[in-house]
Amino acid sequence: MALTTRRTALTTLGAALAGSIALPAAPAGAGERTYRPRPLWRAHAHNDYEHRRPLFDALDHRFGSVEADIHLVGDQLLVAHDPEDLDPSRTLESLYLDPLAARVRANRGTVYRGHRGSLHLLIDIKTEGSSTYRELDRHLRRHRHLFTTYAHGRVHRGPVTAVVSGDRAARAPMEAQTVRRAFYDGRLADLGGPAPASFIPLISDNWTLNFTWRGIGAFPDAERQKLRGIVRTAHQRGQKVRFWATPDLAGPARDALWGELLAAGVDHLNTDDLAGLEAFLDARRAV
């Protein structure tokens, strides 16, 4: 076979092979920078510590908020929902604070490399609030460069924002501080009250105590307007909104309720189903 003929045959074969192989499309801009999926800042991992890999499972699913329940035992903050489940090896430090500090160092100042948002660490106090908060404050000060800080009237954003929930007795010692590395989780009773977003950046409450709708049938218009009014008032004051006790079994009811929460502008969707909420938000391109 002549050289020209062989070259023509090889070119034709190469074109045919290229047309028969489906090559994955590179994300937009992949030639300029490494592609990194966007964090799902509206995804909240309820009782995160109950997952097989606390914190890391939520981060693998790109969650923007995780929740840890703490009990004060001596000078240790143990993570569990109930006292009978306490394990001396499962501390707030070992499960959350140390791993977050290491990750932020590795990512040059962020929890999610290339994304500047602040991960919410919701810390639910299960023991007496005042004493538990004082010990929590000592733990947070060991990682002073990790956390969003309130100092003398100004908020300085960090890669992680700690928000204290649970026992209400934590409020008094927190309000007395001129410098702190945590913020207070308000309730609907605090909405529109005197406390600013620099103290209460988050309004959380029990869905079932405030709404009758569980995702089945039509959302009553009066309740939809109530929900949107809550979000509007909070956002006007620079606060975010979260509801717990929302339906969390996979199915149309959960999707319908999540859809209404998104449409109303609710900032954190509560779930134990990390993969389910990730898929829901990705399908709607909601972060």
C-alpha positions as CSV (number, residue, x, y, z in Angstrom):
1,M,0.0,0.0,0.0
2,A,1.4,3.4,-0.9
3,L,2.3,5.8,2.0
4,T,-0.4,8.3,1.1
5,T,-3.0,5.6,1.0
6,R,-2.0,4.3,4.5
7,R,-2.1,7.8,6.0
8,T,-5.6,8.3,4.5
9,A,-6.8,4.9,6.0
10,L,-5.4,5.7,9.5
11,T,-7.0,9.2,9.5
12,T,-10.4,7.7,8.5
13,L,-10.1,5.0,11.2
14,G,-9.1,7.6,13.9
15,A,-12.2,9.7,13.0
16,A,-14.4,6.7,13.1
17,L,-13.1,5.7,16.6
18,A,-13.5,9.2,17.9
19,G,-17.0,9.4,16.8
20,S,-17.9,6.0,18.5
21,I,-16.5,6.8,21.9
22,A,-18.5,9.1,24.2
23,L,-15.9,11.3,26.0
24,P,-17.1,13.0,29.2
25,A,-17.6,16.7,28.8
26,A,-15.3,18.9,30.9
27,P,-17.0,21.4,33.2
28,A,-17.0,24.9,32.0
29,G,-13.6,26.5,32.7
30,A,-12.0,23.2,33.5
31,G,-9.0,24.1,31.4
32,E,-8.4,27.1,33.5
33,R,-9.0,25.8,37.0
34,T,-9.8,22.6,39.0
35,Y,-13.5,21.9,39.0
36,R,-15.0,21.9,42.5
37,P,-18.7,21.2,43.2
38,R,-20.4,24.1,45.0
39,P,-21.2,23.6,48.7
40,L,-24.9,23.2,49.5
41,W,-25.0,26.0,52.1
42,R,-28.7,25.4,52.7
43,A,-28.3,21.8,53.7
44,H,-28.3,21.1,57.5
45,A,-27.2,17.8,58.9
46,H,-29.5,17.2,61.8
47,N,-27.9,15.1,64.6
48,D,-24.8,14.9,62.4
49,Y,-22.9,12.8,65.0
50,E,-25.2,9.8,64.4
51,H,-23.8,9.2,60.9
52,R,-21.1,6.6,60.4
53,R,-18.5,9.3,59.9
54,P,-19.5,12.4,61.9
55,L,-18.7,15.6,60.0
56,F,-17.0,13.9,57.1
57,D,-20.1,12.3,55.7
58,A,-21.8,15.7,55.7
59,L,-18.8,17.3,54.1
60,D,-18.6,14.6,51.4
61,H,-22.2,15.5,50.6
62,R,-21.2,19.2,50.6
63,F,-23.4,20.3,53.5
64,G,-23.2,23.9,54.7
65,S,-24.4,23.2,58.3
66,V,-23.9,20.4,60.8
67,E,-25.4,19.8,64.3
68,A,-23.7,18.4,67.3
69,D,-25.4,17.8,70.7
70,I,-23.0,18.2,73.7
71,H,-23.0,17.2,77.3
72,L,-20.7,18.7,79.9
73,V,-18.9,15.8,81.8
74,G,-16.1,17.2,84.1
75,D,-14.2,19.5,81.7
76,Q,-15.1,17.5,78.6
77,L,-17.8,18.2,76.1
78,L,-19.1,14.8,75.0
79,V,-21.2,14.4,71.9
80,A,-24.4,12.3,72.0
81,H,-28.1,12.8,72.0
82,D,-28.9,11.0,75.3
83,P,-26.8,10.6,78.4
84,E,-26.8,6.8,78.1
85,D,-25.0,7.1,74.8
86,L,-22.0,9.1,76.1
87,D,-18.6,7.8,75.1
88,P,-15.4,9.5,76.5
89,S,-13.7,9.1,73.2
90,R,-16.5,11.0,71.3
91,T,-15.7,14.6,72.2
92,L,-16.6,17.9,70.4
93,E,-12.9,18.4,70.1
94,S,-12.1,15.0,68.4
95,L,-15.2,14.8,66.2
96,Y,-15.5,18.4,65.1
97,L,-13.1,21.1,66.3
98,D,-9.8,19.3,65.5
99,P,-10.9,17.9,62.1
100,L,-12.3,21.3,61.0
101,A,-9.1,23.0,62.1
102,A,-7.0,20.5,60.1
103,R,-9.2,20.8,57.0
104,V,-9.1,24.6,57.1
105,R,-5.3,24.6,57.3
106,A,-5.1,22.2,54.4
107,N,-7.5,24.3,52.3
108,R,-5.6,27.5,53.1
109,G,-8.4,29.1,55.1
110,T,-11.6,27.5,54.0
111,V,-13.7,24.4,54.8
112,Y,-14.4,23.9,51.1
113,R,-11.4,24.7,49.0
114,G,-12.1,27.6,46.6
115,H,-15.3,28.6,48.4
116,R,-15.2,31.4,50.9
117,G,-18.5,30.7,52.7
118,S,-18.6,29.9,56.4
119,L,-19.7,26.4,57.6
120,H,-22.4,26.6,60.4
121,L,-21.6,24.4,63.4
122,L,-24.8,24.3,65.4
123,I,-24.0,23.2,68.9
124,D,-27.0,22.0,70.9
125,I,-26.4,22.1,74.7
126,K,-28.0,19.2,76.5
127,T,-26.7,19.9,80.0
128,E,-27.1,23.1,82.1
129,G,-26.6,25.9,79.7
130,S,-24.5,28.5,81.6
131,S,-21.8,26.1,82.8
132,T,-21.7,24.2,79.6
133,Y,-21.4,27.3,77.5
134,R,-18.5,28.6,79.7
135,E,-16.6,25.3,79.0
136,L,-17.5,25.5,75.3
137,D,-16.1,29.0,75.1
138,R,-12.8,27.7,76.5
139,H,-12.7,25.0,73.8
140,L,-13.6,27.5,71.0
141,R,-10.8,29.9,72.2
142,R,-8.2,27.1,71.5
143,H,-9.2,27.5,67.8
144,R,-9.5,31.2,67.7
145,H,-8.6,31.6,64.0
146,L,-11.2,29.0,63.0
147,F,-14.4,30.7,64.1
148,T,-16.4,33.7,63.2
149,T,-15.9,36.2,66.1
150,Y,-17.9,38.9,67.7
151,A,-15.5,41.6,69.1
152,H,-16.6,44.9,70.6
153,G,-19.6,45.4,68.4
154,R,-18.2,44.0,65.2
155,V,-18.4,40.5,63.5
156,H,-15.3,39.1,61.9
157,R,-16.1,36.3,59.5
158,G,-14.2,33.0,59.9
159,P,-14.4,29.7,58.0
160,V,-16.7,28.2,60.7
161,T,-19.5,29.9,62.5
162,A,-20.5,28.3,65.8
163,V,-24.2,28.8,66.8
164,V,-25.3,27.7,70.3
165,S,-28.7,26.1,70.7
166,G,-30.4,23.9,73.3
167,D,-30.5,24.9,77.0
168,R,-31.6,28.6,77.1
169,A,-29.5,29.4,80.2
170,A,-26.5,29.8,77.8
171,R,-27.9,33.1,76.7
172,A,-27.0,35.2,79.8
173,P,-23.2,34.5,79.8
174,M,-23.1,34.9,76.0
175,E,-24.8,38.3,76.1
176,A,-22.4,39.5,78.8
177,Q,-19.3,38.9,76.6
178,T,-17.7,41.7,74.6
179,V,-15.6,39.1,72.7
180,R,-17.0,35.7,71.8
181,R,-16.6,32.9,69.2
182,A,-20.2,31.7,69.1
183,F,-23.6,33.1,68.4
184,Y,-27.1,32.4,69.8
185,D,-29.8,30.3,68.1
186,G,-33.1,32.2,68.5
187,R,-36.7,31.1,68.4
188,L,-39.7,32.6,66.7
189,A,-40.3,34.5,69.9
190,D,-37.1,36.4,69.3
191,L,-38.1,37.4,65.8
192,G,-38.3,41.1,65.5
193,G,-37.0,41.5,69.1
194,P,-34.2,43.8,70.3
195,A,-31.4,41.3,69.9
196,P,-29.4,42.0,66.7
197,A,-28.2,39.6,64.1
198,S,-24.7,40.0,65.6
199,F,-26.0,38.0,68.6
200,I,-28.9,36.0,67.0
201,P,-28.0,35.3,63.4
202,L,-30.3,32.3,63.2
203,I,-34.0,31.8,64.0
204,S,-34.9,28.1,64.5
205,D,-38.1,26.5,65.6
206,N,-40.3,23.4,65.6
207,W,-42.3,23.1,62.4
208,T,-45.0,21.1,63.9
209,L,-45.7,23.7,66.6
210,N,-46.2,26.4,64.1
211,F,-47.7,24.8,61.0
212,T,-50.3,22.1,60.4
213,W,-49.1,21.2,56.9
214,R,-47.0,18.1,56.5
215,G,-46.5,18.1,52.8
216,I,-49.7,16.2,51.8
217,G,-52.2,18.0,49.7
218,A,-52.1,21.8,49.1
219,F,-50.2,24.1,51.4
220,P,-52.8,26.3,53.1
221,D,-52.4,29.8,51.7
222,A,-52.6,31.3,55.2
223,E,-49.7,29.1,56.3
224,R,-47.7,29.9,53.2
225,Q,-48.1,33.6,53.9
226,K,-47.1,33.1,57.5
227,L,-43.9,31.2,56.4
228,R,-42.9,33.9,54.0
229,G,-43.6,36.6,56.5
230,I,-41.3,34.9,59.0
231,V,-38.5,34.6,56.4
232,R,-39.0,38.2,55.2
233,T,-38.8,39.6,58.8
234,A,-35.7,37.6,59.6
235,H,-33.9,38.5,56.4
236,Q,-34.7,42.2,56.9
237,R,-32.7,41.9,60.1
238,G,-29.9,39.9,58.6
239,Q,-31.0,36.6,60.2
240,K,-31.4,33.2,58.7
241,V,-34.3,30.7,59.3
242,R,-34.4,27.0,60.0
243,F,-37.1,24.6,61.1
244,W,-36.7,21.3,62.7
245,A,-39.2,18.4,63.0
246,T,-40.1,18.6,59.3
247,P,-41.0,15.4,57.5
248,D,-37.9,13.4,56.7
249,L,-39.0,10.2,55.1
250,A,-38.2,10.0,51.4
251,G,-41.3,10.6,49.3
252,P,-43.6,13.2,47.7
253,A,-44.6,14.8,51.1
254,R,-41.0,15.6,52.0
255,D,-40.2,16.9,48.6
256,A,-43.3,19.1,48.6
257,L,-42.4,20.6,51.9
258,W,-38.8,21.1,51.0
259,G,-40.0,22.8,47.8
260,E,-42.1,25.2,49.8
261,L,-39.2,26.0,52.2
262,L,-37.0,26.7,49.3
263,A,-39.6,28.9,47.6
264,A,-40.1,30.9,50.8
265,G,-36.3,31.5,51.1
266,V,-35.8,29.3,54.3
267,D,-32.0,29.2,54.7
268,H,-31.4,25.8,56.1
269,L,-33.3,22.6,55.3
270,N,-33.1,20.0,58.1
271,T,-32.4,16.3,57.4
272,D,-30.9,13.0,58.5
273,D,-30.8,11.9,54.9
274,L,-27.7,13.4,53.5
275,A,-27.8,11.9,50.1
276,G,-31.5,12.6,49.7
277,L,-31.2,16.3,50.4
278,E,-28.1,16.6,48.3
279,A,-30.0,15.1,45.3
280,F,-33.0,17.3,46.0
281,L,-30.9,20.5,46.0
282,D,-28.8,19.5,43.1
283,A,-31.9,18.8,41.0
284,R,-33.0,22.3,41.7
285,R,-29.5,23.9,41.5
286,A,-30.1,25.3,45.0
287,V,-27.1,26.0,47.2
